[in-house]
Amino acid sequence: MDRTTTTTGSLAGGSSAANPVGAKVEGVAKSAHQATDQLADKATAGVDRLSGTAHRTINTAADAATSAAEWASTIPEEARQVQARFTESASASIRARPITTVVGALVVGYLLGRLARL
């Protein structure tokens, strides 16, 4: 950080060369300003570092959430494809053996009816 400090002269109102106490006070004030500026620069660097880490963490989480959302959006399409394959397979089996399918359905219906009476 670039900070500029200004001093307004000595406390007594005269020049700093004429008043050694005022010169000492100004020197201490200048040192204090410099120390404050150095601390502020270090604090700013630390905050910038923490801010960068927080941004990277948030970006990583956002990327993971996006990937999960994209994966989840493919599930309905995959379910439709599985359903279509199953329907086609069942239809082909029924076309190949229609009498066996009807007899099997009657037997299953009879057994379910008997179980329901218990």
Phi, psi and omega in degrees: 000142181254111179239145176243139179244143177236143175247148185258018180103189182280168181289331183279351178096349180266191179283156182288337178288327182281335183239100183294330178292317178297322179294320178295318179298316178296322178296317178295318179297318179296318178297319179296318177298317180295317179297319178297317178297319179295317178297318179296319178297317179295318179296319179297318178297319178295316179296318178299319179296314179296321179297317178297319178296317179297318179296317179297319179296316179295318178297320178296316179296319179295320178296319179295318179295322179295317178298317179296320180294319178296318178297316181295330180288341178276344183298313179301320179295318178296322178295320177296321179295317178296318179297318180296318178296317179296316179298317180295319179296315178295319179297319179295321179293318179295319178296325182287322183224076184291321183292316180299322180294316181294317180296317178299318180295321178296317180296315179298317178298318179297313180297318177296322178296319179294319179294327181290334180282342183287000000 
